[in-house]
């Protein structure tokens, strides 16, 4: 329903404006995620956090190297 409701609005705006709006929504998502996740990571053991960080970096490298 969201796609159907917003498509006419999104089709009428320019690429620059769309980029700014997508960057803004990504920043808000990152902020909200960080404010809820960072306090939780302080309570977890450091070993688990380091393994999760390593897995995330490895996944990013795999994605970049395959060109996906």
Secondary structure as GFF3:
##gff-version 3
##sequence-region A 1 68
A	DSSP	alpha_helix	2	12	.	.	.	ID=ss1
A	DSSP	alpha_helix	15	43	.	.	.	ID=ss2
A	DSSP	alpha_helix	46	66	.	.	.	ID=ss3
###
